[in-house]
Amino acid sequence: MITSTSNQRVQWVRTLQSKRRARMREGLFIVEGTRLANEAVSSRSPAKLILYTDAVKQGEQRLIEELINLGAEAEEVSERVMKACSDTESPQGLLAVLPILSSTPPDKLSLALVADRISDPGNFGTILRTAQAVGVDAVFLSPGTVDPYNPKVVRGAMGAHFRLPIIQEQISEIEEHLGGVDVWVAEVGVGPPYYDVDWHKPSAIVIGSEAHGPSDELRSIAQGSTHIPMQGSTESLNASVAAAVILFEIVRTRGEE
């Protein structure tokens, strides 16, 4: 059992939790809790390391064994060490270090989402969860968007990382993937309302930064802009809510075909 927070592996895990550069260099990210660990097992994701407490071992021995079968080394740790390794105030007693697997979009896109310079990890995690729920084919991230493997993003996405292609690219490369797709930019008060857009065609929706809006580069490749009408003095919704409103409208519209 690891009982010291100075342990080399503990320090390594803490670095992966806190530093994007370390995650990119190592090609690894962390999931916490039995729910996300089960998602990893269901997707047959390779695993590198699992840390768990005695309390979790008593109730989740099968899960631990399944992660070991996926390649993970297993280390029992004290509650104190788990708290030091966790990114949450109330650790769930298990975390797994997993490889970041490369993602490629399908050859033909029916529905895509572009996250443009979204910086809030909780917001972006919710966007990924929503995108997976509605059946988005791929999510593209423009430069300046929060790291999709940030611990808060991973928690908020609730397993979307295992089912949804998440692709970080330059805008020119995103444009190539979106060839033949109608690209619409969500903007405040610009263009037709979202419910008047023809979503039956292959489509992509761009959700921009709340602080700065969509970038000029993505506007330049878009067919047009669309907006969510607001009542009263409300000017806009946060990015995750706006994405959910428009994505579920697309699903509703296509369901009427």
C-alpha positions as a Python dict, from the first residue, in 0.01 Angstrom:
ca = {
    (1, 'M'): (0, 0, 0),
    (2, 'I'): (121, 351, -83),
    (3, 'T'): (92, 572, 223),
    (4, 'S'): (323, 861, 137),
    (5, 'T'): (223, 1158, -75),
    (6, 'S'): (590, 1190, -167),
    (7, 'N'): (579, 859, -353),
    (8, 'Q'): (702, 896, -712),
    (9, 'R'): (385, 753, -863),
    (10, 'V'): (170, 979, -651),
    (11, 'Q'): (366, 1282, -768),
    (12, 'W'): (331, 1166, -1129),
    (13, 'V'): (-47, 1132, -1098),
    (14, 'R'): (-74, 1476, -939),
    (15, 'T'): (123, 1625, -1228),
    (16, 'L'): (-110, 1460, -1482),
    (17, 'Q'): (-408, 1600, -1294),
    (18, 'S'): (-280, 1956, -1286),
    (19, 'K'): (-74, 2013, -1602),
    (20, 'R'): (-201, 2000, -1959),
    (21, 'R'): (152, 1989, -2092),
    (22, 'A'): (222, 1672, -1893),
    (23, 'R'): (-94, 1505, -2023),
    (24, 'M'): (0, 1591, -2382),
    (25, 'R'): (362, 1483, -2337),
    (26, 'E'): (268, 1150, -2181),
    (27, 'G'): (-45, 1094, -2392),
    (28, 'L'): (-238, 1011, -2074),
    (29, 'F'): (-537, 1138, -1878),
    (30, 'I'): (-718, 1046, -1558),
    (31, 'V'): (-1070, 935, -1478),
    (32, 'E'): (-1199, 929, -1122),
    (33, 'G'): (-1470, 718, -963),
    (34, 'T'): (-1628, 384, -1039),
    (35, 'R'): (-1876, 518, -1294),
    (36, 'L'): (-1612, 652, -1531),
    (37, 'A'): (-1390, 352, -1466),
    (38, 'N'): (-1679, 128, -1571),
    (39, 'E'): (-1719, 340, -1885),
    (40, 'A'): (-1353, 275, -1964),
    (41, 'V'): (-1404, -99, -1915),
    (42, 'S'): (-1717, -101, -2132),
    (43, 'S'): (-1530, 73, -2414),
    (44, 'R'): (-1235, -166, -2375),
    (45, 'S'): (-1000, 127, -2328),
    (46, 'P'): (-643, 27, -2244),
    (47, 'A'): (-541, 125, -1892),
    (48, 'K'): (-200, 208, -1749),
    (49, 'L'): (-249, 245, -1374),
    (50, 'I'): (-524, 231, -1114),
    (51, 'L'): (-511, 361, -759),
    (52, 'Y'): (-777, 252, -515),
    (53, 'T'): (-853, 260, -145),
    (54, 'D'): (-944, -32, 80),
    (55, 'A'): (-1308, 78, 88),
    (56, 'V'): (-1332, 54, -291),
    (57, 'K'): (-1146, -278, -294),
    (58, 'Q'): (-1411, -430, -70),
    (59, 'G'): (-1696, -340, -305),
    (60, 'E'): (-1537, -315, -649),
    (61, 'Q'): (-1293, -605, -671),
    (62, 'R'): (-1436, -714, -1005),
    (63, 'L'): (-1392, -366, -1153),
    (64, 'I'): (-1031, -356, -1034),
    (65, 'E'): (-967, -695, -1194),
    (66, 'E'): (-1125, -582, -1522),
    (67, 'L'): (-897, -277, -1532),
    (68, 'I'): (-596, -499, -1461),
    (69, 'N'): (-706, -719, -1754),
    (70, 'L'): (-696, -405, -1971),
    (71, 'G'): (-329, -362, -1886),
    (72, 'A'): (-333, -152, -1569),
    (73, 'E'): (-91, -184, -1286),
    (74, 'A'): (-283, -168, -958),
    (75, 'E'): (-181, 6, -637),
    (76, 'E'): (-377, 27, -317),
    (77, 'V'): (-334, 366, -149),
    (78, 'S'): (-432, 525, 179),
    (79, 'E'): (-724, 766, 202),
    (80, 'R'): (-474, 1047, 253),
    (81, 'V'): (-287, 960, -64),
    (82, 'M'): (-611, 929, -261),
    (83, 'K'): (-713, 1275, -146),
    (84, 'A'): (-376, 1412, -258),
    (85, 'C'): (-417, 1249, -601),
    (86, 'S'): (-778, 1348, -655),
    (87, 'D'): (-897, 1660, -834),
    (88, 'T'): (-1216, 1668, -624),
    (89, 'E'): (-1297, 1772, -269),
    (90, 'S'): (-1457, 1432, -197),
    (91, 'P'): (-1253, 1158, -367),
    (92, 'Q'): (-1444, 848, -474),
    (93, 'G'): (-1164, 612, -382),
    (94, 'L'): (-1057, 503, -729),
    (95, 'L'): (-877, 667, -1020),
    (96, 'A'): (-740, 527, -1341),
    (97, 'V'): (-468, 657, -1571),
    (98, 'L'): (-566, 594, -1932),
    (99, 'P'): (-405, 663, -2270),
    (100, 'I'): (-538, 942, -2489),
    (101, 'L'): (-646, 756, -2800),
    (102, 'S'): (-635, 925, -3139),
    (103, 'S'): (-973, 1013, -3287),
    (104, 'T'): (-1080, 1041, -3648),
    (105, 'P'): (-1419, 1163, -3769),
    (106, 'P'): (-1633, 946, -3996),
    (107, 'D'): (-1586, 998, -4369),
    (108, 'K'): (-1937, 1140, -4400),
    (109, 'L'): (-2062, 1375, -4133),
    (110, 'S'): (-2432, 1412, -4063),
    (111, 'L'): (-2398, 1632, -3757),
    (112, 'A'): (-2083, 1789, -3614),
    (113, 'L'): (-2009, 2042, -3345),
    (114, 'V'): (-1721, 2289, -3340),
    (115, 'A'): (-1612, 2427, -3002),
    (116, 'D'): (-1443, 2759, -3071),
    (117, 'R'): (-1216, 2891, -2796),
    (118, 'I'): (-1444, 2773, -2514),
    (119, 'S'): (-1236, 2815, -2200),
    (120, 'D'): (-1455, 2697, -1912),
    (121, 'P'): (-1392, 2326, -1842),
    (122, 'G'): (-1726, 2261, -1674),
    (123, 'N'): (-1911, 2419, -1964),
    (124, 'F'): (-1716, 2222, -2219),
    (125, 'G'): (-1763, 1894, -2032),
    (126, 'T'): (-2140, 1950, -2043),
    (127, 'I'): (-2121, 2026, -2416),
    (128, 'L'): (-1945, 1693, -2478),
    (129, 'R'): (-2205, 1509, -2271),
    (130, 'T'): (-2485, 1673, -2469),
    (131, 'A'): (-2314, 1606, -2802),
    (132, 'Q'): (-2285, 1238, -2720),
    (133, 'A'): (-2647, 1224, -2603),
    (134, 'V'): (-2784, 1361, -2932),
    (135, 'G'): (-2560, 1150, -3154),
    (136, 'V'): (-2313, 1409, -3284),
    (137, 'D'): (-2065, 1239, -3518),
    (138, 'A'): (-1759, 1437, -3403),
    (139, 'V'): (-1660, 1738, -3195),
    (140, 'F'): (-1387, 1962, -3334),
    (141, 'L'): (-1186, 2195, -3109),
    (142, 'S'): (-1033, 2510, -3249),
    (143, 'P'): (-705, 2645, -3105),
    (144, 'G'): (-765, 2818, -2773),
    (145, 'T'): (-1031, 2575, -2654),
    (146, 'V'): (-983, 2421, -2310),
    (147, 'D'): (-799, 2088, -2292),
    (148, 'P'): (-1063, 1816, -2341),
    (149, 'Y'): (-871, 1598, -2095),
    (150, 'N'): (-877, 1856, -1816),
    (151, 'P'): (-1013, 1670, -1510),
    (152, 'K'): (-1320, 1896, -1486),
    (153, 'V'): (-1399, 1840, -1853),
    (154, 'V'): (-1367, 1464, -1809),
    (155, 'R'): (-1602, 1463, -1510),
    (156, 'G'): (-1856, 1685, -1683),
    (157, 'A'): (-1854, 1477, -2002),
    (158, 'M'): (-1963, 1168, -1807),
    (159, 'G'): (-1805, 912, -2039),
    (160, 'A'): (-1839, 1096, -2372),
    (161, 'H'): (-1462, 1065, -2419),
    (162, 'F'): (-1507, 691, -2475),
    (163, 'R'): (-1779, 720, -2741),
    (164, 'L'): (-1730, 1047, -2924),
    (165, 'P'): (-1449, 1150, -3161),
    (166, 'I'): (-1291, 1460, -3005),
    (167, 'I'): (-1052, 1624, -3247),
    (168, 'Q'): (-817, 1916, -3176),
    (169, 'E'): (-702, 2080, -3500),
    (170, 'Q'): (-618, 2403, -3673),
    (171, 'I'): (-913, 2579, -3834),
    (172, 'S'): (-785, 2500, -4184),
    (173, 'E'): (-794, 2130, -4099),
    (174, 'I'): (-1141, 2159, -3944),
    (175, 'E'): (-1256, 2328, -4265),
    (176, 'E'): (-1135, 2028, -4467),
    (177, 'H'): (-1337, 1788, -4251),
    (178, 'L'): (-1647, 2003, -4289),
    (179, 'G'): (-1640, 2007, -4668),
    (180, 'G'): (-1989, 1934, -4797),
    (181, 'V'): (-2148, 2022, -4462),
    (182, 'D'): (-2361, 2331, -4394),
    (183, 'V'): (-2177, 2521, -4120),
    (184, 'W'): (-2385, 2748, -3895),
    (185, 'V'): (-2242, 2979, -3630),
    (186, 'A'): (-2441, 3042, -3313),
    (187, 'E'): (-2433, 3417, -3247),
    (188, 'V'): (-2629, 3659, -3033),
    (189, 'G'): (-2903, 3823, -3238),
    (190, 'V'): (-2751, 3741, -3579),
    (191, 'G'): (-2920, 3547, -3860),
    (192, 'P'): (-3245, 3350, -3851),
    (193, 'P'): (-3369, 3188, -3530),
    (194, 'Y'): (-3230, 2838, -3480),
    (195, 'Y'): (-3573, 2681, -3538),
    (196, 'D'): (-3596, 2833, -3888),
    (197, 'V'): (-3273, 2676, -4014),
    (198, 'D'): (-3299, 2372, -4243),
    (199, 'W'): (-3122, 2112, -4033),
    (200, 'H'): (-3214, 1820, -4258),
    (201, 'K'): (-2892, 1861, -4454),
    (202, 'P'): (-2556, 1748, -4312),
    (203, 'S'): (-2478, 2026, -4065),
    (204, 'A'): (-2222, 2159, -3822),
    (205, 'I'): (-2292, 2409, -3547),
    (206, 'V'): (-2017, 2637, -3414),
    (207, 'I'): (-2042, 2730, -3047),
    (208, 'G'): (-1805, 3013, -2964),
    (209, 'S'): (-1649, 3159, -2654),
    (210, 'E'): (-1893, 3339, -2426),
    (211, 'A'): (-1639, 3616, -2374),
    (212, 'H'): (-1535, 3671, -2736),
    (213, 'G'): (-1792, 3498, -2955),
    (214, 'P'): (-1700, 3296, -3263),
    (215, 'S'): (-1373, 3364, -3441),
    (216, 'D'): (-1359, 3544, -3775),
    (217, 'E'): (-1190, 3239, -3927),
    (218, 'L'): (-1487, 3015, -3851),
    (219, 'R'): (-1735, 3281, -3956),
    (220, 'S'): (-1560, 3290, -4294),
    (221, 'I'): (-1627, 2920, -4363),
    (222, 'A'): (-1986, 2924, -4238),
    (223, 'Q'): (-2298, 2926, -4450),
    (224, 'G'): (-2447, 3171, -4204),
    (225, 'S'): (-2526, 3257, -3844),
    (226, 'T'): (-2823, 3161, -3631),
    (227, 'H'): (-2945, 3279, -3293),
    (228, 'I'): (-3163, 3180, -2999),
    (229, 'P'): (-3430, 3447, -2946),
    (230, 'M'): (-3433, 3591, -2593),
    (231, 'Q'): (-3708, 3747, -2388),
    (232, 'G'): (-3672, 4049, -2164),
    (233, 'S'): (-3326, 4179, -2080),
    (234, 'T'): (-3146, 3845, -2117),
    (235, 'E'): (-2879, 3882, -2384),
    (236, 'S'): (-2740, 3531, -2413),
    (237, 'L'): (-2719, 3180, -2268),
    (238, 'N'): (-2400, 3012, -2157),
    (239, 'A'): (-2229, 2801, -2420),
    (240, 'S'): (-2341, 2462, -2290),
    (241, 'V'): (-2707, 2564, -2268),
    (242, 'A'): (-2698, 2721, -2615),
    (243, 'A'): (-2542, 2405, -2758),
    (244, 'A'): (-2809, 2188, -2594),
    (245, 'V'): (-3097, 2403, -2721),
    (246, 'I'): (-2975, 2394, -3082),
    (247, 'L'): (-2861, 2031, -3087),
    (248, 'F'): (-3187, 1897, -2950),
    (249, 'E'): (-3378, 2112, -3201),
    (250, 'I'): (-3178, 1947, -3478),
    (251, 'V'): (-3268, 1603, -3342),
    (252, 'R'): (-3635, 1701, -3313),
    (253, 'T'): (-3644, 1839, -3667),
    (254, 'R'): (-3478, 1534, -3816),
    (255, 'G'): (-3712, 1307, -3625),
    (256, 'E'): (-4005, 1454, -3816),
    (257, 'E'): (-3871, 1333, -4151),
}
